[in-house]
């Protein structure tokens, strides 16, 4: 919080000293972006605190997980920031019924897809696959980007860890992957990752099926 706040304070002082009209417009833009960053950070801090302490209700309703994920991907592709980024989607079978909280799972999957965009190049290919197996349901978000080394993988789900290439995502909160993992675990699932430098990264959400007695 101190970093964007210091920026806002600094530019406010420049405005108070009597900036030109052109400078005023530029300074105001910087202040607005940093204020938005602070809002996002506060929202993420609140959410991860609620998840960590079991304060957030999980409204699980049975629906088609395939259709839900496909619609989410379409929404991301229509977002101005990502509309020119390639995403491949496939499922097996075409319909999978599962009980989940739509708002929370939207946040988790979106965080993983956006993470691939933010830390990849403009031509990085992202693929989302939903598969139903005998014992579990899997959602895999993979990319062919730069990948991660062992140190990054070790700290991947730590809160506030943003990796070595933070210059590519200066407005990140460092909480996105931690939040995704907490949401998946709230659903009784598991989130894991595989990656190697130069060979891309794959995140796998796995929900174990409840056995009938």
Rosetta constraint file for C-alpha pairs under 8 A:
AtomPair CA 1 CA 5 HARMONIC 6.18 0.50
AtomPair CA 1 CA 38 HARMONIC 6.12 0.50
AtomPair CA 1 CA 41 HARMONIC 7.34 0.50
AtomPair CA 2 CA 6 HARMONIC 5.89 0.50
AtomPair CA 3 CA 7 HARMONIC 6.53 0.50
AtomPair CA 4 CA 8 HARMONIC 6.25 0.50
AtomPair CA 4 CA 34 HARMONIC 5.10 0.50
AtomPair CA 4 CA 35 HARMONIC 7.06 0.50
AtomPair CA 4 CA 37 HARMONIC 7.08 0.50
AtomPair CA 4 CA 38 HARMONIC 6.58 0.50
AtomPair CA 5 CA 9 HARMONIC 6.12 0.50
AtomPair CA 5 CA 34 HARMONIC 7.29 0.50
AtomPair CA 5 CA 35 HARMONIC 7.64 0.50
AtomPair CA 5 CA 38 HARMONIC 7.65 0.50
AtomPair CA 6 CA 10 HARMONIC 6.03 0.50
AtomPair CA 7 CA 11 HARMONIC 6.26 0.50
AtomPair CA 7 CA 31 HARMONIC 7.15 0.50
AtomPair CA 7 CA 34 HARMONIC 7.21 0.50
AtomPair CA 8 CA 12 HARMONIC 6.04 0.50
AtomPair CA 8 CA 30 HARMONIC 7.55 0.50
AtomPair CA 8 CA 31 HARMONIC 4.96 0.50
AtomPair CA 8 CA 34 HARMONIC 6.65 0.50
AtomPair CA 8 CA 35 HARMONIC 7.42 0.50
AtomPair CA 9 CA 13 HARMONIC 6.25 0.50
AtomPair CA 10 CA 14 HARMONIC 6.51 0.50
AtomPair CA 11 CA 15 HARMONIC 6.27 0.50
AtomPair CA 11 CA 27 HARMONIC 5.89 0.50
AtomPair CA 11 CA 28 HARMONIC 7.84 0.50
AtomPair CA 11 CA 30 HARMONIC 7.87 0.50
AtomPair CA 11 CA 31 HARMONIC 6.94 0.50
AtomPair CA 12 CA 16 HARMONIC 6.19 0.50
AtomPair CA 12 CA 27 HARMONIC 7.84 0.50
AtomPair CA 12 CA 31 HARMONIC 7.88 0.50
AtomPair CA 13 CA 17 HARMONIC 6.26 0.50
AtomPair CA 14 CA 18 HARMONIC 6.81 0.50
AtomPair CA 14 CA 19 HARMONIC 6.42 0.50
AtomPair CA 15 CA 19 HARMONIC 5.15 0.50
AtomPair CA 15 CA 24 HARMONIC 6.47 0.50
AtomPair CA 15 CA 27 HARMONIC 7.53 0.50
AtomPair CA 19 CA 23 HARMONIC 5.74 0.50
AtomPair CA 19 CA 24 HARMONIC 5.77 0.50
AtomPair CA 20 CA 24 HARMONIC 5.95 0.50
AtomPair CA 21 CA 25 HARMONIC 6.44 0.50
AtomPair CA 22 CA 26 HARMONIC 6.51 0.50
AtomPair CA 23 CA 27 HARMONIC 5.94 0.50
AtomPair CA 24 CA 28 HARMONIC 5.96 0.50
AtomPair CA 25 CA 29 HARMONIC 6.31 0.50
AtomPair CA 26 CA 30 HARMONIC 6.47 0.50
AtomPair CA 27 CA 31 HARMONIC 6.24 0.50
AtomPair CA 28 CA 32 HARMONIC 6.15 0.50
AtomPair CA 29 CA 33 HARMONIC 6.27 0.50
AtomPair CA 30 CA 34 HARMONIC 6.28 0.50
AtomPair CA 31 CA 35 HARMONIC 6.06 0.50
AtomPair CA 32 CA 36 HARMONIC 6.18 0.50
AtomPair CA 33 CA 37 HARMONIC 6.25 0.50
AtomPair CA 34 CA 38 HARMONIC 6.24 0.50
AtomPair CA 35 CA 39 HARMONIC 6.32 0.50
AtomPair CA 36 CA 40 HARMONIC 6.23 0.50
AtomPair CA 37 CA 41 HARMONIC 6.15 0.50
AtomPair CA 37 CA 171 HARMONIC 6.01 0.50
AtomPair CA 37 CA 172 HARMONIC 7.84 0.50
AtomPair CA 38 CA 42 HARMONIC 6.11 0.50
AtomPair CA 39 CA 43 HARMONIC 6.15 0.50
AtomPair CA 40 CA 44 HARMONIC 6.14 0.50
AtomPair CA 40 CA 173 HARMONIC 7.49 0.50
AtomPair CA 41 CA 45 HARMONIC 6.03 0.50
AtomPair CA 41 CA 173 HARMONIC 5.56 0.50
AtomPair CA 42 CA 46 HARMONIC 6.11 0.50
AtomPair CA 43 CA 47 HARMONIC 6.19 0.50
AtomPair CA 44 CA 48 HARMONIC 6.06 0.50
AtomPair CA 44 CA 173 HARMONIC 7.53 0.50
AtomPair CA 44 CA 175 HARMONIC 6.59 0.50
AtomPair CA 44 CA 176 HARMONIC 7.77 0.50
AtomPair CA 44 CA 179 HARMONIC 7.85 0.50
AtomPair CA 45 CA 49 HARMONIC 6.09 0.50
AtomPair CA 45 CA 175 HARMONIC 7.74 0.50
AtomPair CA 46 CA 50 HARMONIC 6.19 0.50
AtomPair CA 47 CA 51 HARMONIC 6.13 0.50
AtomPair CA 47 CA 179 HARMONIC 7.59 0.50
AtomPair CA 48 CA 52 HARMONIC 5.93 0.50
AtomPair CA 48 CA 175 HARMONIC 7.73 0.50
AtomPair CA 48 CA 178 HARMONIC 7.72 0.50
AtomPair CA 48 CA 179 HARMONIC 5.83 0.50
AtomPair CA 48 CA 182 HARMONIC 7.63 0.50
AtomPair CA 49 CA 53 HARMONIC 6.17 0.50
AtomPair CA 50 CA 54 HARMONIC 5.98 0.50
AtomPair CA 50 CA 55 HARMONIC 4.74 0.50
AtomPair CA 50 CA 56 HARMONIC 5.48 0.50
AtomPair CA 51 CA 55 HARMONIC 6.24 0.50
AtomPair CA 51 CA 56 HARMONIC 5.89 0.50
AtomPair CA 51 CA 179 HARMONIC 7.91 0.50
AtomPair CA 51 CA 182 HARMONIC 6.40 0.50
AtomPair CA 51 CA 183 HARMONIC 7.27 0.50
AtomPair CA 51 CA 186 HARMONIC 7.76 0.50
AtomPair CA 52 CA 182 HARMONIC 7.28 0.50
AtomPair CA 58 CA 100 HARMONIC 7.89 0.50
AtomPair CA 58 CA 101 HARMONIC 5.89 0.50
AtomPair CA 58 CA 104 HARMONIC 7.89 0.50
AtomPair CA 58 CA 186 HARMONIC 7.50 0.50
AtomPair CA 58 CA 187 HARMONIC 7.80 0.50
AtomPair CA 59 CA 100 HARMONIC 7.05 0.50
AtomPair CA 59 CA 101 HARMONIC 4.94 0.50
AtomPair CA 59 CA 102 HARMONIC 7.97 0.50
AtomPair CA 60 CA 99 HARMONIC 5.20 0.50
AtomPair CA 60 CA 100 HARMONIC 4.13 0.50
AtomPair CA 60 CA 101 HARMONIC 4.41 0.50
AtomPair CA 60 CA 102 HARMONIC 7.62 0.50
AtomPair CA 61 CA 98 HARMONIC 7.73 0.50
AtomPair CA 61 CA 99 HARMONIC 4.67 0.50
AtomPair CA 61 CA 100 HARMONIC 5.39 0.50
AtomPair CA 61 CA 101 HARMONIC 6.39 0.50
AtomPair CA 62 CA 97 HARMONIC 6.23 0.50
AtomPair CA 62 CA 98 HARMONIC 5.05 0.50
AtomPair CA 62 CA 99 HARMONIC 3.80 0.50
AtomPair CA 62 CA 100 HARMONIC 6.44 0.50
AtomPair CA 63 CA 68 HARMONIC 7.96 0.50
AtomPair CA 63 CA 96 HARMONIC 7.97 0.50
AtomPair CA 63 CA 97 HARMONIC 5.28 0.50
AtomPair CA 63 CA 98 HARMONIC 5.72 0.50
AtomPair CA 63 CA 99 HARMONIC 6.32 0.50
AtomPair CA 63 CA 100 HARMONIC 7.75 0.50
AtomPair CA 64 CA 68 HARMONIC 6.25 0.50
AtomPair CA 64 CA 95 HARMONIC 5.92 0.50
AtomPair CA 64 CA 96 HARMONIC 5.32 0.50
AtomPair CA 64 CA 97 HARMONIC 4.60 0.50
AtomPair CA 64 CA 98 HARMONIC 6.45 0.50
AtomPair CA 65 CA 69 HARMONIC 6.08 0.50
AtomPair CA 65 CA 95 HARMONIC 7.05 0.50
AtomPair CA 65 CA 96 HARMONIC 5.48 0.50
AtomPair CA 65 CA 97 HARMONIC 5.95 0.50
AtomPair CA 65 CA 98 HARMONIC 6.08 0.50
AtomPair CA 66 CA 70 HARMONIC 6.11 0.50
AtomPair CA 66 CA 91 HARMONIC 6.74 0.50
AtomPair CA 66 CA 94 HARMONIC 6.55 0.50
AtomPair CA 66 CA 95 HARMONIC 5.57 0.50
AtomPair CA 66 CA 96 HARMONIC 5.94 0.50
AtomPair CA 66 CA 130 HARMONIC 6.59 0.50
AtomPair CA 67 CA 71 HARMONIC 6.07 0.50
AtomPair CA 67 CA 95 HARMONIC 7.19 0.50
AtomPair CA 68 CA 72 HARMONIC 6.23 0.50
AtomPair CA 69 CA 73 HARMONIC 6.25 0.50
AtomPair CA 70 CA 74 HARMONIC 6.29 0.50
AtomPair CA 70 CA 89 HARMONIC 7.13 0.50
AtomPair CA 71 CA 75 HARMONIC 6.23 0.50
AtomPair CA 72 CA 76 HARMONIC 6.35 0.50
AtomPair CA 72 CA 106 HARMONIC 6.98 0.50
AtomPair CA 72 CA 110 HARMONIC 7.76 0.50
AtomPair CA 73 CA 77 HARMONIC 6.21 0.50
AtomPair CA 73 CA 87 HARMONIC 7.72 0.50
AtomPair CA 73 CA 89 HARMONIC 7.98 0.50
AtomPair CA 74 CA 78 HARMONIC 6.28 0.50
AtomPair CA 75 CA 79 HARMONIC 6.41 0.50
AtomPair CA 76 CA 82 HARMONIC 6.50 0.50
AtomPair CA 76 CA 83 HARMONIC 7.19 0.50
AtomPair CA 76 CA 110 HARMONIC 7.77 0.50
AtomPair CA 77 CA 82 HARMONIC 5.61 0.50
AtomPair CA 77 CA 83 HARMONIC 4.43 0.50
AtomPair CA 77 CA 84 HARMONIC 7.27 0.50
AtomPair CA 77 CA 85 HARMONIC 7.09 0.50
AtomPair CA 77 CA 87 HARMONIC 7.72 0.50
AtomPair CA 78 CA 82 HARMONIC 7.04 0.50
AtomPair CA 78 CA 83 HARMONIC 5.04 0.50
AtomPair CA 79 CA 83 HARMONIC 5.49 0.50
AtomPair CA 82 CA 117 HARMONIC 7.93 0.50
AtomPair CA 85 CA 117 HARMONIC 7.71 0.50
AtomPair CA 85 CA 122 HARMONIC 6.93 0.50
AtomPair CA 85 CA 123 HARMONIC 7.20 0.50
AtomPair CA 85 CA 124 HARMONIC 7.81 0.50
AtomPair CA 85 CA 125 HARMONIC 7.81 0.50
AtomPair CA 86 CA 123 HARMONIC 7.54 0.50
AtomPair CA 86 CA 124 HARMONIC 7.53 0.50
AtomPair CA 86 CA 125 HARMONIC 5.76 0.50
AtomPair CA 86 CA 126 HARMONIC 6.40 0.50
AtomPair CA 87 CA 125 HARMONIC 6.44 0.50
AtomPair CA 87 CA 126 HARMONIC 4.88 0.50
AtomPair CA 87 CA 127 HARMONIC 5.49 0.50
AtomPair CA 87 CA 128 HARMONIC 7.28 0.50
AtomPair CA 88 CA 125 HARMONIC 7.82 0.50
AtomPair CA 88 CA 126 HARMONIC 6.31 0.50
AtomPair CA 88 CA 127 HARMONIC 4.52 0.50
AtomPair CA 88 CA 128 HARMONIC 6.12 0.50
AtomPair CA 89 CA 127 HARMONIC 5.90 0.50
AtomPair CA 89 CA 128 HARMONIC 4.90 0.50
AtomPair CA 89 CA 129 HARMONIC 5.82 0.50
AtomPair CA 90 CA 128 HARMONIC 6.60 0.50
AtomPair CA 90 CA 129 HARMONIC 4.99 0.50
AtomPair CA 90 CA 130 HARMONIC 6.57 0.50
AtomPair CA 91 CA 129 HARMONIC 5.52 0.50
AtomPair CA 91 CA 130 HARMONIC 4.62 0.50
AtomPair CA 91 CA 131 HARMONIC 5.70 0.50
AtomPair CA 92 CA 130 HARMONIC 6.40 0.50
AtomPair CA 92 CA 131 HARMONIC 4.90 0.50
AtomPair CA 92 CA 132 HARMONIC 6.38 0.50
AtomPair CA 93 CA 131 HARMONIC 6.80 0.50
AtomPair CA 93 CA 132 HARMONIC 6.80 0.50
AtomPair CA 96 CA 132 HARMONIC 7.04 0.50
AtomPair CA 100 CA 105 HARMONIC 7.19 0.50
AtomPair CA 100 CA 187 HARMONIC 6.95 0.50
AtomPair CA 101 CA 105 HARMONIC 6.04 0.50
AtomPair CA 102 CA 106 HARMONIC 5.92 0.50
AtomPair CA 103 CA 107 HARMONIC 6.51 0.50
AtomPair CA 104 CA 108 HARMONIC 6.40 0.50
AtomPair CA 104 CA 183 HARMONIC 6.42 0.50
AtomPair CA 105 CA 109 HARMONIC 6.13 0.50
AtomPair CA 105 CA 183 HARMONIC 6.88 0.50
AtomPair CA 105 CA 184 HARMONIC 7.47 0.50
AtomPair CA 106 CA 110 HARMONIC 5.87 0.50
AtomPair CA 107 CA 111 HARMONIC 6.02 0.50
AtomPair CA 107 CA 180 HARMONIC 7.06 0.50
AtomPair CA 108 CA 112 HARMONIC 6.55 0.50
AtomPair CA 108 CA 176 HARMONIC 7.99 0.50
AtomPair CA 108 CA 177 HARMONIC 7.91 0.50
AtomPair CA 108 CA 179 HARMONIC 6.86 0.50
AtomPair CA 108 CA 180 HARMONIC 4.09 0.50
AtomPair CA 108 CA 181 HARMONIC 7.43 0.50
AtomPair CA 108 CA 183 HARMONIC 6.39 0.50
AtomPair CA 108 CA 184 HARMONIC 7.27 0.50
AtomPair CA 109 CA 113 HARMONIC 6.30 0.50
AtomPair CA 109 CA 180 HARMONIC 7.12 0.50
AtomPair CA 110 CA 114 HARMONIC 5.93 0.50
AtomPair CA 111 CA 115 HARMONIC 5.93 0.50
AtomPair CA 111 CA 176 HARMONIC 5.62 0.50
AtomPair CA 111 CA 177 HARMONIC 6.66 0.50
AtomPair CA 111 CA 180 HARMONIC 6.59 0.50
AtomPair CA 112 CA 116 HARMONIC 6.53 0.50
AtomPair CA 112 CA 141 HARMONIC 6.96 0.50
AtomPair CA 112 CA 176 HARMONIC 7.72 0.50
AtomPair CA 112 CA 177 HARMONIC 6.83 0.50
AtomPair CA 112 CA 180 HARMONIC 7.30 0.50
AtomPair CA 112 CA 203 HARMONIC 7.52 0.50
AtomPair CA 113 CA 117 HARMONIC 6.58 0.50
AtomPair CA 113 CA 126 HARMONIC 7.52 0.50
AtomPair CA 113 CA 141 HARMONIC 6.67 0.50
AtomPair CA 114 CA 118 HARMONIC 6.02 0.50
AtomPair CA 115 CA 119 HARMONIC 6.11 0.50
AtomPair CA 115 CA 176 HARMONIC 7.91 0.50
AtomPair CA 116 CA 120 HARMONIC 5.78 0.50
AtomPair CA 116 CA 126 HARMONIC 7.06 0.50
AtomPair CA 116 CA 142 HARMONIC 7.81 0.50
AtomPair CA 116 CA 143 HARMONIC 6.53 0.50
AtomPair CA 116 CA 145 HARMONIC 7.74 0.50
AtomPair CA 117 CA 121 HARMONIC 7.20 0.50
AtomPair CA 117 CA 122 HARMONIC 7.76 0.50
AtomPair CA 117 CA 124 HARMONIC 7.28 0.50
AtomPair CA 117 CA 126 HARMONIC 7.89 0.50
AtomPair CA 118 CA 168 HARMONIC 6.78 0.50
AtomPair CA 118 CA 169 HARMONIC 6.27 0.50
AtomPair CA 119 CA 145 HARMONIC 7.84 0.50
AtomPair CA 119 CA 165 HARMONIC 7.40 0.50
AtomPair CA 119 CA 168 HARMONIC 6.63 0.50
AtomPair CA 119 CA 169 HARMONIC 7.42 0.50
AtomPair CA 120 CA 124 HARMONIC 5.64 0.50
AtomPair CA 120 CA 145 HARMONIC 5.28 0.50
AtomPair CA 120 CA 146 HARMONIC 6.71 0.50
AtomPair CA 121 CA 145 HARMONIC 7.01 0.50
AtomPair CA 124 CA 143 HARMONIC 6.69 0.50
AtomPair CA 124 CA 144 HARMONIC 6.03 0.50
AtomPair CA 124 CA 145 HARMONIC 5.56 0.50
AtomPair CA 125 CA 143 HARMONIC 5.47 0.50
AtomPair CA 125 CA 144 HARMONIC 5.77 0.50
AtomPair CA 125 CA 145 HARMONIC 7.40 0.50
AtomPair CA 126 CA 141 HARMONIC 7.09 0.50
AtomPair CA 126 CA 142 HARMONIC 5.69 0.50
AtomPair CA 126 CA 143 HARMONIC 4.43 0.50
AtomPair CA 126 CA 144 HARMONIC 7.04 0.50
AtomPair CA 127 CA 140 HARMONIC 7.81 0.50
AtomPair CA 127 CA 141 HARMONIC 5.77 0.50
AtomPair CA 127 CA 142 HARMONIC 5.26 0.50
AtomPair CA 127 CA 143 HARMONIC 6.25 0.50
AtomPair CA 128 CA 139 HARMONIC 7.07 0.50
AtomPair CA 128 CA 140 HARMONIC 5.61 0.50
AtomPair CA 128 CA 141 HARMONIC 4.64 0.50
AtomPair CA 128 CA 142 HARMONIC 6.57 0.50
AtomPair CA 129 CA 138 HARMONIC 7.89 0.50
AtomPair CA 129 CA 139 HARMONIC 5.65 0.50
AtomPair CA 129 CA 140 HARMONIC 5.16 0.50
AtomPair CA 129 CA 141 HARMONIC 6.71 0.50
AtomPair CA 130 CA 137 HARMONIC 7.46 0.50
AtomPair CA 130 CA 138 HARMONIC 5.74 0.50
AtomPair CA 130 CA 139 HARMONIC 4.54 0.50
AtomPair CA 130 CA 140 HARMONIC 6.54 0.50
AtomPair CA 131 CA 137 HARMONIC 5.87 0.50
AtomPair CA 131 CA 138 HARMONIC 5.23 0.50
AtomPair CA 131 CA 139 HARMONIC 6.53 0.50
AtomPair CA 132 CA 136 HARMONIC 6.31 0.50
AtomPair CA 132 CA 137 HARMONIC 4.53 0.50
AtomPair CA 132 CA 138 HARMONIC 6.39 0.50
AtomPair CA 133 CA 137 HARMONIC 5.87 0.50
AtomPair CA 133 CA 138 HARMONIC 7.68 0.50
AtomPair CA 135 CA 208 HARMONIC 6.06 0.50
AtomPair CA 135 CA 209 HARMONIC 5.65 0.50
AtomPair CA 136 CA 206 HARMONIC 6.54 0.50
AtomPair CA 136 CA 207 HARMONIC 5.45 0.50
AtomPair CA 136 CA 208 HARMONIC 4.20 0.50
AtomPair CA 136 CA 209 HARMONIC 5.03 0.50
AtomPair CA 137 CA 206 HARMONIC 5.77 0.50
AtomPair CA 137 CA 207 HARMONIC 5.14 0.50
AtomPair CA 137 CA 208 HARMONIC 6.42 0.50
AtomPair CA 137 CA 209 HARMONIC 7.17 0.50
AtomPair CA 138 CA 204 HARMONIC 6.61 0.50
AtomPair CA 138 CA 205 HARMONIC 5.52 0.50
AtomPair CA 138 CA 206 HARMONIC 4.59 0.50
AtomPair CA 138 CA 207 HARMONIC 6.43 0.50
AtomPair CA 139 CA 204 HARMONIC 5.77 0.50
AtomPair CA 139 CA 205 HARMONIC 5.02 0.50
AtomPair CA 139 CA 206 HARMONIC 6.62 0.50
AtomPair CA 140 CA 202 HARMONIC 6.71 0.50
AtomPair CA 140 CA 203 HARMONIC 5.62 0.50
AtomPair CA 140 CA 204 HARMONIC 4.44 0.50
AtomPair CA 140 CA 205 HARMONIC 6.26 0.50
AtomPair CA 141 CA 202 HARMONIC 5.67 0.50
AtomPair CA 141 CA 203 HARMONIC 5.18 0.50
AtomPair CA 141 CA 204 HARMONIC 6.50 0.50
AtomPair CA 142 CA 200 HARMONIC 7.33 0.50
AtomPair CA 142 CA 201 HARMONIC 5.60 0.50
AtomPair CA 142 CA 202 HARMONIC 4.00 0.50
AtomPair CA 142 CA 203 HARMONIC 6.15 0.50
AtomPair CA 143 CA 200 HARMONIC 5.33 0.50
AtomPair CA 143 CA 201 HARMONIC 5.51 0.50
AtomPair CA 143 CA 202 HARMONIC 6.42 0.50
AtomPair CA 144 CA 198 HARMONIC 7.99 0.50
AtomPair CA 144 CA 199 HARMONIC 6.12 0.50
AtomPair CA 144 CA 200 HARMONIC 4.14 0.50
AtomPair CA 144 CA 201 HARMONIC 6.75 0.50
AtomPair CA 145 CA 198 HARMONIC 6.75 0.50
AtomPair CA 145 CA 199 HARMONIC 6.67 0.50
AtomPair CA 145 CA 200 HARMONIC 4.42 0.50
AtomPair CA 145 CA 201 HARMONIC 6.97 0.50
AtomPair CA 146 CA 197 HARMONIC 5.79 0.50
AtomPair CA 146 CA 198 HARMONIC 4.49 0.50
AtomPair CA 146 CA 199 HARMONIC 6.29 0.50
AtomPair CA 146 CA 200 HARMONIC 5.42 0.50
AtomPair CA 146 CA 201 HARMONIC 7.94 0.50
AtomPair CA 147 CA 195 HARMONIC 5.43 0.50
AtomPair CA 147 CA 196 HARMONIC 5.08 0.50
AtomPair CA 147 CA 197 HARMONIC 4.36 0.50
AtomPair CA 147 CA 198 HARMONIC 5.28 0.50
AtomPair CA 147 CA 199 HARMONIC 5.55 0.50
AtomPair CA 147 CA 200 HARMONIC 4.13 0.50
AtomPair CA 147 CA 201 HARMONIC 5.26 0.50
AtomPair CA 148 CA 152 HARMONIC 5.89 0.50
AtomPair CA 148 CA 153 HARMONIC 6.42 0.50
AtomPair CA 148 CA 195 HARMONIC 5.67 0.50
AtomPair CA 148 CA 196 HARMONIC 5.34 0.50
AtomPair CA 148 CA 197 HARMONIC 4.92 0.50
AtomPair CA 148 CA 198 HARMONIC 7.82 0.50
AtomPair CA 148 CA 200 HARMONIC 7.62 0.50
AtomPair CA 148 CA 201 HARMONIC 7.32 0.50
AtomPair CA 149 CA 153 HARMONIC 6.31 0.50
AtomPair CA 149 CA 195 HARMONIC 7.48 0.50
AtomPair CA 149 CA 196 HARMONIC 6.01 0.50
AtomPair CA 149 CA 197 HARMONIC 5.63 0.50
AtomPair CA 150 CA 154 HARMONIC 6.11 0.50
AtomPair CA 150 CA 196 HARMONIC 7.90 0.50
AtomPair CA 151 CA 155 HARMONIC 6.48 0.50
AtomPair CA 152 CA 156 HARMONIC 5.67 0.50
AtomPair CA 152 CA 163 HARMONIC 6.15 0.50
AtomPair CA 152 CA 164 HARMONIC 7.82 0.50
AtomPair CA 153 CA 193 HARMONIC 7.83 0.50
AtomPair CA 153 CA 194 HARMONIC 7.96 0.50
AtomPair CA 153 CA 195 HARMONIC 7.45 0.50
AtomPair CA 155 CA 161 HARMONIC 6.91 0.50
AtomPair CA 156 CA 161 HARMONIC 6.93 0.50
AtomPair CA 156 CA 163 HARMONIC 7.75 0.50
AtomPair CA 156 CA 177 HARMONIC 7.37 0.50
AtomPair CA 157 CA 161 HARMONIC 7.53 0.50
AtomPair CA 157 CA 177 HARMONIC 5.62 0.50
AtomPair CA 157 CA 178 HARMONIC 4.85 0.50
AtomPair CA 157 CA 181 HARMONIC 7.31 0.50
AtomPair CA 158 CA 175 HARMONIC 7.88 0.50
AtomPair CA 158 CA 177 HARMONIC 7.98 0.50
AtomPair CA 158 CA 178 HARMONIC 6.14 0.50
AtomPair CA 159 CA 174 HARMONIC 6.14 0.50
AtomPair CA 159 CA 175 HARMONIC 5.20 0.50
AtomPair CA 159 CA 177 HARMONIC 7.93 0.50
AtomPair CA 159 CA 178 HARMONIC 5.64 0.50
AtomPair CA 160 CA 173 HARMONIC 6.53 0.50
AtomPair CA 160 CA 174 HARMONIC 3.92 0.50
AtomPair CA 160 CA 175 HARMONIC 5.42 0.50
AtomPair CA 161 CA 174 HARMONIC 5.10 0.50
AtomPair CA 161 CA 175 HARMONIC 7.42 0.50
AtomPair CA 162 CA 166 HARMONIC 6.12 0.50
AtomPair CA 162 CA 172 HARMONIC 7.54 0.50
AtomPair CA 162 CA 173 HARMONIC 7.74 0.50
AtomPair CA 162 CA 174 HARMONIC 4.88 0.50
AtomPair CA 165 CA 169 HARMONIC 7.59 0.50
AtomPair CA 166 CA 170 HARMONIC 5.76 0.50
AtomPair CA 175 CA 179 HARMONIC 5.99 0.50
AtomPair CA 176 CA 180 HARMONIC 6.24 0.50
AtomPair CA 177 CA 181 HARMONIC 6.21 0.50
AtomPair CA 178 CA 182 HARMONIC 6.21 0.50
AtomPair CA 179 CA 183 HARMONIC 6.14 0.50
AtomPair CA 180 CA 184 HARMONIC 6.26 0.50
AtomPair CA 180 CA 191 HARMONIC 7.97 0.50
AtomPair CA 181 CA 185 HARMONIC 6.13 0.50
AtomPair CA 181 CA 190 HARMONIC 7.24 0.50
AtomPair CA 181 CA 191 HARMONIC 5.61 0.50
AtomPair CA 182 CA 186 HARMONIC 6.07 0.50
AtomPair CA 183 CA 187 HARMONIC 6.60 0.50
AtomPair CA 184 CA 188 HARMONIC 6.67 0.50
AtomPair CA 184 CA 189 HARMONIC 5.17 0.50
AtomPair CA 184 CA 190 HARMONIC 6.02 0.50
AtomPair CA 184 CA 191 HARMONIC 6.54 0.50
AtomPair CA 184 CA 205 HARMONIC 7.13 0.50
AtomPair CA 185 CA 189 HARMONIC 4.77 0.50
AtomPair CA 185 CA 190 HARMONIC 5.72 0.50
AtomPair CA 185 CA 191 HARMONIC 7.61 0.50
AtomPair CA 187 CA 207 HARMONIC 7.78 0.50
AtomPair CA 188 CA 207 HARMONIC 6.80 0.50
AtomPair CA 188 CA 208 HARMONIC 7.76 0.50
AtomPair CA 189 CA 205 HARMONIC 7.01 0.50
AtomPair CA 189 CA 206 HARMONIC 5.53 0.50
AtomPair CA 189 CA 207 HARMONIC 4.47 0.50
AtomPair CA 189 CA 208 HARMONIC 6.58 0.50
AtomPair CA 190 CA 205 HARMONIC 5.80 0.50
AtomPair CA 190 CA 206 HARMONIC 5.25 0.50
AtomPair CA 190 CA 207 HARMONIC 6.67 0.50
AtomPair CA 191 CA 203 HARMONIC 6.98 0.50
AtomPair CA 191 CA 204 HARMONIC 5.67 0.50
AtomPair CA 191 CA 205 HARMONIC 4.63 0.50
AtomPair CA 191 CA 206 HARMONIC 6.44 0.50
AtomPair CA 192 CA 203 HARMONIC 5.75 0.50
AtomPair CA 192 CA 204 HARMONIC 5.37 0.50
AtomPair CA 192 CA 205 HARMONIC 6.76 0.50
AtomPair CA 193 CA 201 HARMONIC 7.13 0.50
AtomPair CA 193 CA 202 HARMONIC 5.58 0.50
AtomPair CA 193 CA 203 HARMONIC 4.36 0.50
AtomPair CA 193 CA 204 HARMONIC 6.15 0.50
AtomPair CA 194 CA 201 HARMONIC 5.78 0.50
AtomPair CA 194 CA 202 HARMONIC 5.30 0.50
AtomPair CA 194 CA 203 HARMONIC 6.59 0.50
AtomPair CA 195 CA 199 HARMONIC 6.87 0.50
AtomPair CA 195 CA 200 HARMONIC 5.87 0.50
AtomPair CA 195 CA 201 HARMONIC 4.35 0.50
AtomPair CA 195 CA 202 HARMONIC 6.41 0.50
AtomPair CA 196 CA 200 HARMONIC 6.36 0.50
AtomPair CA 196 CA 201 HARMONIC 7.00 0.50
